[in-house]
């Protein structure tokens, strides 16, 4: 394994849930990153995921993952856990 692969594998990753309140109601978005603040800024600048454009987002949940693989696996599970996401969305206020 070369140095780039080794350093990427050992980087701390985060799985996060973003929340937004807009004209269409409450929305959540699940993703993973190595830098939460930078990723949130990208979403809010309209350069993040296509589905997050045009809204103002805030982090409503985040957890640390051991590595990229663990983060992606957890992201996959959270995207399918609608009960958990709905419970988080209940705490999103209009002043996001």
N, CA and C atoms as a LAMMPS dump frame, in Angstrom:
ITEM: TIMESTEP
0
ITEM: NUMBER OF ATOMS
288
ITEM: BOX BOUNDS ff ff ff
-5.0000000000000000e+02 5.0000000000000000e+02
-5.0000000000000000e+02 5.0000000000000000e+02
-5.0000000000000000e+02 5.0000000000000000e+02
ITEM: ATOMS id mol type element x y z
1 1 1 N 0.857 -1.174 0
2 1 2 C 0 0 0
3 1 3 C 0.903 1.237 0
4 2 1 N 0.64 2.176 -0.893
5 2 2 C 1.481 3.369 -0.934
6 2 3 C 1.091 4.343 0.172
7 3 1 N 1.897 5.422 0.329
8 3 2 C 1.679 6.382 1.41
9 3 3 C 0.323 7.08 1.326
10 4 1 N -0.141 7.398 0.108
11 4 2 C -1.42 8.096 -0.047
12 4 3 C -2.56 7.213 0.422
13 5 1 N -2.567 5.958 -0.01
14 5 2 C -3.622 5.042 0.417
15 5 3 C -3.563 4.824 1.924
16 6 1 N -2.372 4.693 2.459
17 6 2 C -2.203 4.46 3.886
18 6 3 C -2.72 5.648 4.69
19 7 1 N -2.373 6.877 4.277
20 7 2 C -2.807 8.042 5.039
21 7 3 C -4.314 8.248 4.928
22 8 1 N -4.919 7.956 3.765
23 8 2 C -6.358 8.086 3.618
24 8 3 C -7.097 7.052 4.449
25 9 1 N -6.558 5.847 4.528
26 9 2 C -7.207 4.786 5.294
27 9 3 C -7.204 5.106 6.786
28 10 1 N -6.179 5.8 7.26
29 10 2 C -6.059 6.091 8.684
30 10 3 C -6.662 7.432 9.097
31 11 1 N -7.234 8.175 8.167
32 11 2 C -7.842 9.464 8.497
33 11 3 C -9.127 9.253 9.291
34 12 1 N -9.367 10.147 10.226
35 12 2 C -10.603 10.108 11.002
36 12 3 C -11.745 10.544 10.095
37 13 1 N -12.814 9.793 10.113
38 13 2 C -13.983 10.108 9.294
39 13 3 C -15.183 10.345 10.195
40 14 1 N -16.14 11.061 9.656
41 14 2 C -17.374 11.342 10.365
42 14 3 C -18.556 11.014 9.476
43 15 1 N -19.608 10.499 10.084
44 15 2 C -20.889 10.323 9.414
45 15 3 C -21.781 11.398 10.014
46 16 1 N -22.532 12.09 9.166
47 16 2 C -23.318 13.208 9.664
48 16 3 C -24.716 13.222 9.058
49 17 1 N -25.612 13.889 9.777
50 17 2 C -26.963 14.133 9.274
51 17 3 C -27.159 15.638 9.305
52 18 1 N -27.526 16.194 8.156
53 18 2 C -27.838 17.608 8.063
54 18 3 C -29.339 17.785 8.143
55 19 1 N -29.759 18.921 8.664
56 19 2 C -31.17 19.239 8.72
57 19 3 C -31.429 20.607 8.133
58 20 1 N -32.584 20.751 7.512
59 20 2 C -32.977 22.022 6.931
60 20 3 C -34.487 22.18 7.02
61 21 1 N -34.909 23.42 7.237
62 21 2 C -36.336 23.745 7.26
63 21 3 C -36.576 24.741 6.141
64 22 1 N -37.413 24.38 5.196
65 22 2 C -37.685 25.261 4.074
66 22 3 C -39.157 25.272 3.733
67 23 1 N -39.481 25.85 2.581
68 23 2 C -40.875 25.942 2.166
69 23 3 C -41.485 24.558 1.96
70 24 1 N -40.662 23.587 1.633
71 24 2 C -41.145 22.223 1.448
72 24 3 C -41.171 21.409 2.726
73 25 1 N -40.892 22.046 3.859
74 25 2 C -40.886 21.339 5.136
75 25 3 C -39.49 20.959 5.588
76 26 1 N -39.448 20.068 6.542
77 26 2 C -38.171 19.6 7.098
78 26 3 C -37.531 18.601 6.154
79 27 1 N -36.207 18.692 6.035
80 27 2 C -35.454 17.76 5.21
81 27 3 C -34.214 17.318 5.958
82 28 1 N -33.761 16.1 5.703
83 28 2 C -32.484 15.622 6.234
84 28 3 C -31.635 15.111 5.087
85 29 1 N -30.334 15.098 5.318
86 29 2 C -29.368 14.587 4.35
87 29 3 C -28.29 13.854 5.133
88 30 1 N -27.902 12.679 4.684
89 30 2 C -26.871 11.879 5.358
90 30 3 C -25.642 11.806 4.466
91 31 1 N -24.474 11.984 5.071
92 31 2 C -23.224 11.887 4.318
93 31 3 C -22.076 11.512 5.229
94 32 1 N -20.88 11.462 4.653
95 32 2 C -19.679 11.202 5.445
96 32 3 C -18.57 12.125 4.944
97 33 1 N -17.61 12.422 5.811
98 33 2 C -16.53 13.343 5.473
99 33 3 C -15.366 13.158 6.437
100 34 1 N -14.257 13.806 6.119
101 34 2 C -13.12 13.858 7.044
102 34 3 C -13.049 15.225 7.717
103 35 1 N -13.878 16.18 7.269
104 35 2 C -13.875 17.536 7.821
105 35 3 C -15.308 18.07 7.841
106 36 1 N -15.944 18.008 8.994
107 36 2 C -17.357 18.389 9.123
108 36 3 C -17.624 19.845 8.752
109 37 1 N -16.838 20.76 9.259
110 37 2 C -17.086 22.183 9.014
111 37 3 C -16.927 22.531 7.535
112 38 1 N -15.895 21.998 6.899
113 38 2 C -15.669 22.258 5.478
114 38 3 C -16.809 21.686 4.643
115 39 1 N -17.255 20.495 5
116 39 2 C -18.329 19.856 4.238
117 39 3 C -19.64 20.62 4.393
118 40 1 N -19.961 21.07 5.603
119 40 2 C -21.168 21.858 5.819
120 40 3 C -21.115 23.147 4.996
121 41 1 N -19.954 23.791 4.974
122 41 2 C -19.79 25.023 4.199
123 41 3 C -20.044 24.769 2.713
124 42 1 N -19.572 23.62 2.21
125 42 2 C -19.807 23.284 0.796
126 42 3 C -21.291 23.084 0.522
127 43 1 N -21.981 22.387 1.401
128 43 2 C -23.42 22.186 1.225
129 43 3 C -24.149 23.531 1.214
130 44 1 N -23.807 24.403 2.146
131 44 2 C -24.485 25.691 2.245
132 44 3 C -24.102 26.649 1.121
133 45 1 N -22.953 26.427 0.49
134 45 2 C -22.53 27.266 -0.634
135 45 3 C -23.121 26.77 -1.957
136 46 1 N -23.804 25.631 -1.916
137 46 2 C -24.398 25.088 -3.133
138 46 3 C -23.449 24.241 -3.952
139 47 1 N -22.29 23.907 -3.385
140 47 2 C -21.318 23.091 -4.106
141 47 3 C -21.195 21.686 -3.527
142 48 1 N -22.095 21.343 -2.624
143 48 2 C -22.114 20 -2.051
144 48 3 C -22.939 19.087 -2.937
145 49 1 N -23.592 18.145 -2.358
146 49 2 C -24.435 17.207 -3.101
147 49 3 C -25.572 17.955 -3.792
148 50 1 N -25.949 17.475 -4.934
149 50 2 C -26.997 18.132 -5.724
150 50 3 C -28.3 18.286 -4.937
151 51 1 N -28.652 17.281 -4.163
152 51 2 C -29.922 17.314 -3.432
153 51 3 C -29.925 18.309 -2.277
154 52 1 N -28.772 18.901 -1.936
155 52 2 C -28.728 19.859 -0.826
156 52 3 C -28.721 21.305 -1.299
157 53 1 N -28.699 21.517 -2.593
158 53 2 C -28.605 22.882 -3.118
159 53 3 C -29.883 23.68 -2.861
160 54 1 N -29.697 24.986 -2.609
161 54 2 C -30.836 25.883 -2.436
162 54 3 C -31.439 25.899 -1.046
163 55 1 N -30.79 25.266 -0.093
164 55 2 C -31.274 25.251 1.288
165 55 3 C -30.136 25.629 2.216
166 56 1 N -30.501 26.07 3.393
167 56 2 C -29.504 26.322 4.421
168 56 3 C -29.531 25.137 5.382
169 57 1 N -28.381 24.521 5.58
170 57 2 C -28.273 23.3 6.368
171 57 3 C -27.521 23.543 7.661
172 58 1 N -27.801 22.684 8.632
173 58 2 C -27 22.641 9.853
174 58 3 C -26.81 21.175 10.237
175 59 1 N -25.756 20.914 10.955
176 59 2 C -25.477 19.548 11.402
177 59 3 C -26.383 19.257 12.594
178 60 1 N -27.203 18.209 12.464
179 60 2 C -28.082 17.843 13.57
180 60 3 C -27.63 16.548 14.248
181 61 1 N -26.671 15.852 13.617
182 61 2 C -26.134 14.627 14.216
183 61 3 C -24.806 14.322 13.545
184 62 1 N -23.835 13.868 14.325
185 62 2 C -22.544 13.439 13.772
186 62 3 C -21.955 12.374 14.676
187 63 1 N -21.264 11.453 14.06
188 63 2 C -20.542 10.434 14.833
189 63 3 C -19.228 10.129 14.136
190 64 1 N -18.271 9.727 14.917
191 64 2 C -16.939 9.421 14.412
192 64 3 C -16.901 7.976 13.919
193 65 1 N -16.17 7.745 12.827
194 65 2 C -15.997 6.39 12.296
195 65 3 C -14.502 6.068 12.258
196 66 1 N -14.188 4.803 12.347
197 66 2 C -12.786 4.383 12.373
198 66 3 C -12.043 4.719 11.092
199 67 1 N -12.697 4.53 9.963
200 67 2 C -12.057 4.77 8.673
201 67 3 C -13.124 4.977 7.608
202 68 1 N -12.686 5.172 6.379
203 68 2 C -13.611 5.446 5.277
204 68 3 C -14.632 4.326 5.087
205 69 1 N -14.168 3.104 5.149
206 69 2 C -15.045 1.96 4.951
207 69 3 C -16.152 1.908 6.007
208 70 1 N -15.779 2.124 7.26
209 70 2 C -16.76 2.122 8.348
210 70 3 C -17.736 3.29 8.197
211 71 1 N -17.225 4.444 7.776
212 71 2 C -18.078 5.621 7.584
213 71 3 C -19.093 5.374 6.475
214 72 1 N -18.647 4.797 5.376
215 72 2 C -19.558 4.529 4.267
216 72 3 C -20.608 3.487 4.632
217 73 1 N -20.215 2.495 5.4
218 73 2 C -21.175 1.468 5.83
219 73 3 C -22.22 2.074 6.765
220 74 1 N -21.775 2.914 7.689
221 74 2 C -22.709 3.562 8.622
222 74 3 C -23.621 4.543 7.882
223 75 1 N -23.067 5.278 6.92
224 75 2 C -23.866 6.195 6.104
225 75 3 C -24.984 5.426 5.398
226 76 1 N -24.664 4.293 4.828
227 76 2 C -25.633 3.469 4.118
228 76 3 C -26.778 3.074 5.054
229 77 1 N -26.421 2.667 6.287
230 77 2 C -27.455 2.261 7.249
231 77 3 C -28.32 3.443 7.683
232 78 1 N -27.696 4.593 7.94
233 78 2 C -28.47 5.761 8.369
234 78 3 C -29.396 6.27 7.275
235 79 1 N -28.971 6.176 6.027
236 79 2 C -29.83 6.617 4.928
237 79 3 C -31.102 5.784 4.866
238 80 1 N -31.042 4.564 5.303
239 80 2 C -32.2 3.677 5.266
240 80 3 C -32.999 3.667 6.566
241 81 1 N -32.484 4.321 7.597
242 81 2 C -33.158 4.361 8.894
243 81 3 C -34.053 5.6 8.978
244 82 1 N -35.212 5.521 8.346
245 82 2 C -36.122 6.667 8.276
246 82 3 C -36.685 7.046 9.646
247 83 1 N -36.85 6.088 10.526
248 83 2 C -37.364 6.38 11.865
249 83 3 C -36.374 7.28 12.613
250 84 1 N -35.092 6.948 12.552
251 84 2 C -34.057 7.738 13.215
252 84 3 C -33.987 9.141 12.608
253 85 1 N -33.992 9.234 11.282
254 85 2 C -33.919 10.529 10.614
255 85 3 C -35.153 11.381 10.914
256 86 1 N -36.311 10.752 10.973
257 86 2 C -37.54 11.498 11.283
258 86 3 C -37.494 12.034 12.708
259 87 1 N -36.963 11.245 13.64
260 87 2 C -36.863 11.717 15.02
261 87 3 C -35.889 12.897 15.121
262 88 1 N -34.825 12.867 14.357
263 88 2 C -33.898 14.003 14.327
264 88 3 C -34.558 15.233 13.712
265 89 1 N -35.325 15.013 12.649
266 89 2 C -35.963 16.124 11.939
267 89 3 C -36.955 16.881 12.811
268 90 1 N -37.507 16.221 13.793
269 90 2 C -38.469 16.881 14.683
270 90 3 C -37.827 18.04 15.447
271 91 1 N -36.503 18.041 15.551
272 91 2 C -35.793 19.076 16.297
273 91 3 C -35.304 20.226 15.41
274 92 1 N -35.63 20.172 14.128
275 92 2 C -35.24 21.246 13.21
276 92 3 C -36.252 22.365 13.333
277 93 1 N -35.765 23.549 13.639
278 93 2 C -36.674 24.695 13.756
279 93 3 C -36.618 25.532 12.488
280 94 1 N -37.528 26.469 12.365
281 94 2 C -37.56 27.354 11.21
282 94 3 C -36.341 28.255 11.116
283 95 1 N -35.673 28.502 12.233
284 95 2 C -34.495 29.368 12.237
285 95 3 C -33.232 28.533 12.116
286 96 1 N -33.02 27.973 10.943
287 96 2 C -31.834 27.13 10.707
288 96 3 C -30.69 28.006 10.317
